Amino acid sequence: MNIKFICSLTAAVIITACGGDGGSVSKADLVKACNDVVDWGESRCECMADKAKADLSADGQRLLYASMTGDQESAERLARAMNIEEASQAGMFMLNASMACALSEPE
């Protein structure tokens, strides 16, 4: 897992947190971004995308995607527009999802 990515996402959310625009991110886009950023493999990235679609708001999904694709400006703008609970959930998402998806994989 890419700790630098998780730390930058969490920092962006914590520093700037407090609506957003548009709809949620597609599952395919989340999977692609995951595969491009972290070395989890296709099945874990699919699991992460499913969890993001189920657990995060549309803004949270966009924040996650912006952070994974290196769009810091959008990530900061989205984080500022979110309430603190929603921003914290998005900021901790990759850490929580990585653990949950790893535990759900067959051995």
N, C-alpha and C positions, 0 to 999 in steps of 0.2 A: 504494500500500500504506500502511496505517496504522502508521507507525513507533511511535507512542505505544502502540498495542495490543501490538505485538511486544515493546517494551521492558517493558511492565507484566507480560506473561506470563513473559518471561525473568527479570525481577526476582522475581516471586512464586515461581518455581521455585528460583532460586539461594538466596534468603534463607531459604526454609522447607524445602528439600528434605531429605529423608532418609527395605500393602494398601489398601485402599480399600473401596468398597462398591458392590454392584450390578453390572450388566452394562455393555456398551459403549453408546455413543451411536449412534443410527441415522444412516445416510448422509444422509437427508432433513433431519434436525435440524442436522447439520454444515453442509450446503449453505445452509440458511436462515440460520444464524448467520453464516456467511461473507458471504453477500449483504447482511446487515444491518450488518456491521461494516466490511468493506473493499470498495473499488470495483474488484473484479477481473472482474466479469461472471460469468454462469452457468457457462460452460465451465471457467473456471479454478477456480471454487468446487467444481464437480463433481470436477475433478482433485484438488484439495486433500482433499476428503472421501474419495475413493478411496485416496489416499496415507495418510491418517490411519487408515482401516480396515485397511490392509495393514501399516503401519509402527509404529503405536502400540499399546501394551497397552490394555486396557479402561480402566484408570486414566488412562493418557495421553490417551485420547479424551475422557474425562470432564473432565480438567483443561483440555484445549484448549477444550471446549465451555463450561465454566464461565468461563474467561477471556474468550472471545468474547462471552458474554452478560452480562458484568459481574458475575458472582457471585463476588466476590473471596473471600468467606468459604469457599465450597466449594473454590475453586482453592487456597487456602492449606492447607486441611485435606487435600486430595488430595496436594499436593506434599509435605507433611510425612510422609505415609504411604508415599511411594515411595522406592525406593533411588536413590542419586545418579545412576546411569547412566540409569535410566528417566526420572527427573525432568529431567535435562539434555537427553535426546532430545526430550521433550515441550516443553521450554522453547525449543529451537532449531527446532522443527518448522515453524512458520509461515514463518520466513525461508528454510529449506531447501525447503519445499514451494512457496513462491512462485517461487523461481528454477527449480526443476524443472518446474513446470507452465507457466511462461512459455516455457521452452526447448522444451517439447513441443508448443506451439501452432503450427499452420501459419501461414506468413507471408502 
